Amino acid sequence: MRDISLILLAAGNSTRFGLPVKKQWLYQGDIPLWQYVANNFSSYYNFSQIVIVGNKNELKLMKKFANFTFVEGGDSRQESLTNALSKIKSDFVLVNDVARCCVESTLVSNLIKKAKVGSCVTPAIKVNDTTYFESKPIEREKLLRVQTPQLSCTKTLKELLKSAKEFTDESSLFFSANKEVIFTEGSKSAEKLTYKDDLQLLTCLKKPLNEPRVGFGIDIHAFEENKKMYLCGVEIDSTLGFKAHSDGDVAIHALIDALLGAASLGDIGELFPDTSSKFKDIDSKELLKEVVNLIKGVGYKIINCDISIVAQKPKILPYKEKMSRKLSEILDISESRLNIKATTAEKLGFVGRAEGVTVYATATLNYYNWGQHEN
């Protein structure tokens, strides 16, 4: 058995995909696509190592799913590959883009059979249609459409990447350096997921589970004189604000923690540390927008949120409708799926003495139903 490691590239932003969820986070049942692909490859061959390259904001979540080696991706495919190769010690390395998600075992076996020191083995399929280049027909018999995964000699690949310009795959990198590229028959099932309509063509994919996930958040802030007060993104008529590193919107902070909790993404302090000058006096609505985009990107849809504001002062009732409109717009849900409640502390404790405000929040998410191409 050859000494081979596997690298799966899953750090992209899916800019061409056309859905709010990133491709690597399309849930297959209750696991994300990157893990689904990794599990399939694991069943095809006993790889020495399996390295997953992920977005730096998603690595912590990725590590909760599986016991692979995880590496932070770069600004390009080539940079991501270089980062992953720093972990590879095997003689050969198989590299696949997670968007190439329906690769069959026979394709992998055929690549491994042709492994050769100093070379790159790549699958390719012939072009069947009449093809034009610069408005002139060309001989399609001479054309090959290259796919992944591609199997490379690790030592050679590492050397070539040190001085290389940007290349779209390993085969073109090897070719540019006059290194041997060995072709093997590709597969129509190994088409790449690029646009949302491609989902209809990839028959190996499974639908996500209909399984709600609930998160809970709580935040407490003391009052501060001569500072503007914001609650649920709305400015409150008051001489008091909240003592905080940001604008102190205690309601949004509790809501952020509820959303992060439902998605297993940690807490607001991890994502937006109060030791960073970047978040000094920041508008909490901007933090919430970032969290909503993060949650959508990793495969979830917000179903509903419930907020309870405990305050002796100010009076919340006059602002509730405006609060609801503001938050529902940011959360991208109907106001019917958002509830804001308010109560006093009956003059008991910290809140009852009118020294600050406490807010509790819950959030319910579900896996994004990509089969319906929701917006």
C-alpha positions as CSV (number, residue, x, y, z in Angstrom):
1,M,0.0,0.0,0.0
2,R,1.3,3.4,-1.0
3,D,2.0,6.1,1.6
4,I,-0.7,8.7,0.6
5,S,-2.3,11.6,2.5
6,L,-5.5,13.5,1.6
7,I,-6.0,17.2,1.4
8,L,-9.5,18.6,1.1
9,L,-9.8,22.3,0.3
10,A,-12.9,23.8,2.0
11,A,-12.0,27.4,2.7
12,G,-13.7,29.1,-0.2
13,N,-16.4,31.9,0.1
14,S,-18.7,30.4,-2.6
15,T,-19.0,33.8,-4.3
16,R,-20.4,32.3,-7.5
17,F,-22.8,29.9,-5.8
18,G,-25.8,32.1,-5.5
19,L,-27.1,30.9,-2.1
20,P,-26.4,32.4,1.3
21,V,-24.9,29.1,2.5
22,K,-21.3,28.2,1.5
23,K,-20.9,25.1,-0.5
24,Q,-18.8,23.3,2.1
25,W,-21.7,23.8,4.7
26,L,-24.5,22.3,2.6
27,Y,-25.7,19.8,5.2
28,Q,-26.0,16.1,4.2
29,G,-28.4,14.8,6.8
30,D,-26.8,16.3,9.9
31,I,-23.2,16.6,8.7
32,P,-21.7,19.4,6.5
33,L,-20.6,18.6,2.9
34,W,-16.9,18.8,3.8
35,Q,-17.3,16.0,6.3
36,Y,-19.5,14.0,4.0
37,V,-16.8,14.2,1.3
38,A,-14.0,13.4,3.8
39,N,-16.0,10.4,5.1
40,N,-16.4,9.0,1.6
41,F,-12.7,9.4,0.8
42,S,-11.8,7.7,4.1
43,S,-13.8,4.6,3.0
44,Y,-11.9,4.5,-0.3
45,Y,-8.3,4.3,1.0
46,N,-6.4,4.1,4.3
47,F,-4.8,7.6,4.0
48,S,-1.8,8.3,6.3
49,Q,-3.3,11.8,7.1
50,I,-6.4,13.7,6.2
51,V,-6.1,17.4,6.3
52,I,-9.1,19.8,5.9
53,V,-8.4,23.4,4.9
54,G,-11.1,25.7,6.3
55,N,-11.9,29.4,6.7
56,K,-10.3,30.8,9.8
57,N,-13.7,31.8,11.2
58,E,-15.1,28.3,10.7
59,L,-12.2,26.1,12.0
60,K,-13.4,26.0,15.6
61,L,-16.8,24.7,14.4
62,M,-15.2,22.3,12.0
63,K,-13.2,20.7,14.8
64,K,-16.4,19.8,16.7
65,F,-17.5,17.5,13.9
66,A,-14.5,15.2,13.2
67,N,-11.0,14.2,14.3
68,F,-9.1,15.3,11.2
69,T,-6.2,17.7,11.0
70,F,-7.5,21.2,10.3
71,V,-5.5,24.0,8.7
72,E,-6.4,27.7,8.1
73,G,-6.9,28.5,4.4
74,G,-5.3,31.4,2.6
75,D,-6.4,34.1,0.1
76,S,-6.0,31.7,-2.8
77,R,-6.2,28.0,-3.6
78,Q,-2.4,27.9,-3.9
79,E,-1.9,29.5,-0.5
80,S,-4.4,27.1,1.1
81,L,-2.6,24.2,-0.5
82,T,0.8,25.4,0.8
83,N,-0.6,25.7,4.3
84,A,-1.9,22.1,4.2
85,L,1.2,20.7,2.7
86,S,3.2,21.9,5.7
87,K,1.4,19.1,7.6
88,I,2.0,16.4,5.1
89,K,4.8,13.8,5.6
90,S,3.7,11.0,3.2
91,D,5.3,10.2,-0.2
92,F,2.2,11.2,-2.2
93,V,-0.7,13.5,-1.6
94,L,-4.2,13.4,-3.1
95,V,-5.8,16.9,-3.4
96,N,-9.5,17.5,-3.9
97,D,-11.8,20.5,-3.8
98,V,-14.7,19.8,-1.6
99,A,-16.9,21.3,-4.3
100,R,-16.0,18.1,-6.2
101,C,-18.3,16.2,-3.9
102,C,-19.4,13.1,-5.8
103,V,-16.1,11.4,-6.5
104,E,-16.4,7.6,-6.8
105,S,-14.0,5.1,-5.4
106,T,-13.0,3.8,-8.8
107,L,-11.7,7.2,-9.8
108,V,-9.5,7.3,-6.7
109,S,-8.2,3.8,-7.2
110,N,-7.2,4.5,-10.8
111,L,-5.2,7.5,-9.7
112,I,-3.4,5.6,-7.0
113,K,-2.5,2.8,-9.5
114,K,-0.6,5.3,-11.6
115,A,1.3,7.1,-8.8
116,K,4.8,7.9,-9.8
117,V,7.7,9.7,-8.1
118,G,8.1,13.2,-9.4
119,S,4.8,13.2,-11.3
120,C,1.2,14.3,-11.1
121,V,-1.7,12.0,-11.9
122,T,-4.9,13.7,-12.9
123,P,-8.4,12.6,-14.1
124,A,-9.7,14.1,-17.3
125,I,-12.7,13.6,-19.6
126,K,-13.0,14.2,-23.3
127,V,-15.0,17.0,-24.8
128,N,-18.0,15.7,-26.8
129,D,-19.5,18.9,-28.1
130,T,-18.3,21.1,-31.0
131,T,-16.0,23.7,-29.4
132,Y,-15.0,27.1,-30.6
133,F,-12.0,29.2,-29.6
134,E,-12.0,32.9,-30.5
135,S,-15.0,32.3,-32.8
136,K,-13.3,29.5,-34.7
137,P,-14.0,25.7,-34.3
138,I,-11.2,23.6,-32.9
139,E,-10.5,19.9,-32.9
140,R,-12.4,18.6,-29.9
141,E,-10.6,15.3,-30.1
142,K,-7.5,17.0,-28.8
143,L,-9.3,18.6,-25.8
144,L,-9.3,17.2,-22.3
145,R,-11.3,18.6,-19.4
146,V,-9.3,18.2,-16.2
147,Q,-10.9,17.3,-12.9
148,T,-9.9,16.7,-9.3
149,P,-8.8,14.9,-7.2
150,Q,-5.2,14.9,-8.4
151,L,-2.4,12.7,-7.0
152,S,1.0,14.3,-6.7
153,C,4.5,13.4,-5.5
154,T,4.6,15.4,-2.3
155,K,8.3,16.4,-2.4
156,T,7.9,17.6,-6.0
157,L,4.7,19.5,-5.3
158,K,6.2,21.3,-2.3
159,E,9.3,22.3,-4.3
160,L,7.2,23.7,-7.2
161,L,4.9,25.7,-4.9
162,K,7.9,27.6,-3.5
163,S,8.5,29.6,-6.7
164,A,5.3,29.2,-8.6
165,K,2.9,31.8,-9.9
166,E,-0.8,31.2,-9.3
167,F,-2.2,28.0,-10.9
168,T,-5.7,26.6,-10.9
169,D,-4.6,23.0,-10.1
170,E,-1.6,20.8,-9.5
171,S,-1.5,19.4,-13.1
172,S,-1.0,22.9,-14.6
173,L,1.7,23.6,-12.0
174,F,3.6,20.4,-12.9
175,F,3.2,21.0,-16.7
176,S,4.6,24.6,-16.4
177,A,7.7,23.1,-14.7
178,N,8.2,20.5,-17.4
179,K,7.3,17.8,-14.9
180,E,5.3,14.7,-16.0
181,V,1.5,14.8,-15.9
182,I,-0.2,11.4,-16.2
183,F,-3.8,11.4,-17.3
184,T,-6.4,8.8,-16.3
185,E,-10.0,8.5,-17.2
186,G,-12.2,11.0,-15.3
187,S,-15.9,10.6,-14.4
188,K,-19.1,12.5,-15.2
189,S,-20.1,11.9,-11.6
190,A,-17.1,14.0,-10.5
191,E,-18.5,17.3,-11.8
192,K,-17.8,20.4,-9.7
193,L,-20.4,22.2,-7.7
194,T,-20.1,25.8,-8.8
195,Y,-23.6,27.3,-9.2
196,K,-26.8,26.5,-7.3
197,D,-28.3,24.9,-10.3
198,D,-25.5,22.3,-10.3
199,L,-27.2,20.8,-7.2
200,Q,-29.8,19.2,-9.4
201,L,-27.1,17.4,-11.3
202,L,-25.3,15.9,-8.3
203,T,-27.3,12.8,-7.5
204,C,-25.0,11.7,-4.7
205,L,-26.1,14.5,-2.4
206,K,-28.6,14.0,0.5
207,K,-31.1,16.5,1.9
208,P,-30.5,18.1,5.3
209,L,-32.4,17.0,8.3
210,N,-35.4,19.0,9.6
211,E,-34.0,19.3,13.1
212,P,-34.3,22.5,15.1
213,R,-31.3,23.8,17.1
214,V,-32.0,26.1,20.1
215,G,-29.5,28.6,21.7
216,F,-29.8,30.7,24.9
217,G,-28.1,34.0,25.6
218,I,-27.9,36.4,28.6
219,D,-26.2,39.7,29.0
220,I,-26.1,42.3,31.8
221,H,-24.9,45.9,31.6
222,A,-24.7,48.7,34.2
223,F,-25.8,52.2,33.4
224,E,-23.3,54.9,32.5
225,E,-24.0,58.7,32.7
226,N,-23.9,60.9,29.6
227,K,-23.9,58.1,27.1
228,K,-26.5,57.2,24.4
229,M,-28.7,54.2,25.2
230,Y,-29.4,51.6,22.5
231,L,-31.7,48.6,22.9
232,C,-32.5,46.2,20.1
233,G,-30.7,48.6,17.7
234,V,-33.0,51.5,18.6
235,E,-31.9,54.7,20.4
236,I,-33.7,55.2,23.7
237,D,-34.6,58.7,25.0
238,S,-32.5,58.6,28.2
239,T,-29.7,60.4,30.0
240,L,-28.1,57.0,30.7
241,G,-26.3,54.6,28.4
242,F,-24.7,51.3,29.1
243,K,-21.2,50.8,30.4
244,A,-19.5,48.6,27.7
245,H,-16.6,48.4,25.2
246,S,-19.1,48.7,22.4
247,D,-22.3,50.8,22.3
248,G,-23.6,48.5,25.0
249,D,-26.7,47.3,23.3
250,V,-27.4,44.6,25.9
251,A,-30.3,43.1,24.0
252,I,-28.4,42.6,20.8
253,H,-25.5,41.1,22.8
254,A,-27.8,38.5,24.4
255,L,-29.4,37.8,21.0
256,I,-25.9,37.3,19.5
257,D,-25.0,34.8,22.2
258,A,-28.3,32.9,21.6
259,L,-27.6,32.7,17.9
260,L,-24.0,31.6,18.4
261,G,-25.1,29.0,20.9
262,A,-27.6,27.5,18.6
263,A,-24.9,27.2,15.9
264,S,-22.2,25.9,18.3
265,L,-20.0,28.9,17.4
266,G,-18.9,30.0,20.9
267,D,-19.9,33.3,22.4
268,I,-19.7,37.0,21.6
269,G,-16.5,37.6,23.6
270,E,-14.6,35.1,21.5
271,L,-15.8,36.6,18.2
272,F,-15.6,40.2,19.3
273,P,-13.2,40.5,22.2
274,D,-13.4,43.7,24.3
275,T,-9.6,43.9,24.3
276,S,-9.7,44.8,20.6
277,S,-9.7,48.5,19.6
278,K,-11.6,47.4,16.5
279,F,-14.8,47.0,18.5
280,K,-14.4,50.1,20.6
281,D,-17.8,51.9,20.7
282,I,-18.9,49.9,17.7
283,D,-22.6,49.8,16.7
284,S,-23.9,46.4,17.9
285,K,-26.1,46.2,14.9
286,E,-23.0,45.7,12.8
287,L,-21.9,42.9,15.1
288,L,-25.3,41.2,14.7
289,K,-25.2,41.5,10.9
290,E,-21.8,39.8,10.9
291,V,-23.1,37.0,13.1
292,V,-26.2,36.5,10.9
293,N,-24.0,36.2,7.8
294,L,-21.7,33.8,9.6
295,I,-24.6,31.6,10.6
296,K,-26.1,31.6,7.1
297,G,-22.7,30.8,5.7
298,V,-22.2,27.7,7.8
299,G,-25.5,26.1,6.8
300,Y,-28.2,27.4,9.1
301,K,-31.4,29.4,8.7
302,I,-32.9,31.5,11.5
303,I,-36.4,30.3,12.4
304,N,-37.4,32.5,15.3
305,C,-36.0,34.6,18.2
306,D,-37.4,35.5,21.6
307,I,-36.1,38.4,23.8
308,S,-36.9,39.2,27.4
309,I,-35.7,42.6,28.7
310,V,-35.6,43.0,32.5
311,A,-35.4,46.7,33.3
312,Q,-36.8,49.0,36.1
313,K,-36.1,51.8,33.6
314,P,-36.4,52.8,30.8
315,K,-39.9,51.9,29.7
316,I,-39.7,49.5,26.8
317,L,-43.3,49.5,25.5
318,P,-43.0,52.7,23.4
319,Y,-40.1,51.3,21.5
320,K,-41.1,47.7,20.9
321,E,-42.6,48.0,17.4
322,K,-39.5,49.9,16.2
323,M,-37.3,47.3,17.9
324,S,-39.1,44.5,16.2
325,R,-38.8,46.1,12.7
326,K,-35.2,46.8,13.2
327,L,-34.2,43.4,14.4
328,S,-36.4,41.4,11.9
329,E,-34.7,43.3,9.1
330,I,-31.2,42.3,10.3
331,L,-32.2,38.8,11.1
332,D,-33.9,38.4,7.7
333,I,-37.0,36.9,9.3
334,S,-40.6,38.0,9.5
335,E,-41.7,40.1,12.6
336,S,-44.1,37.2,13.3
337,R,-41.0,35.1,14.1
338,L,-39.5,37.6,16.5
339,N,-40.9,38.4,20.0
340,I,-39.7,41.1,22.4
341,K,-41.0,41.1,25.9
342,A,-40.3,43.5,28.8
343,T,-40.7,43.3,32.6
344,T,-39.4,45.0,35.7
345,A,-37.5,43.3,38.6
346,E,-40.1,44.5,41.1
347,K,-37.4,46.8,42.6
348,L,-35.3,43.8,43.6
349,G,-31.6,43.4,43.2
350,F,-29.2,45.1,40.7
351,V,-31.9,45.7,38.1
352,G,-34.6,46.6,40.6
353,R,-32.4,49.4,42.1
354,A,-32.2,50.8,38.5
355,E,-28.5,50.2,38.2
356,G,-28.6,48.5,34.9
357,V,-30.5,46.1,32.6
358,T,-30.5,42.3,32.1
359,V,-31.7,40.6,28.8
360,Y,-32.4,37.0,28.1
361,A,-32.7,35.7,24.5
362,T,-33.4,32.4,22.8
363,A,-32.9,31.6,19.1
364,T,-34.0,28.7,17.0
365,L,-32.2,27.6,13.9
366,N,-32.6,24.8,11.3
367,Y,-30.4,23.4,8.7
368,Y,-30.6,25.4,5.5
369,N,-32.9,23.6,3.1
370,W,-30.8,23.9,0.0
371,G,-33.0,21.5,-1.9
372,Q,-35.6,24.2,-2.1
373,H,-33.1,26.9,-3.2
374,E,-34.4,29.3,-0.6
375,N,-33.2,32.9,-0.5
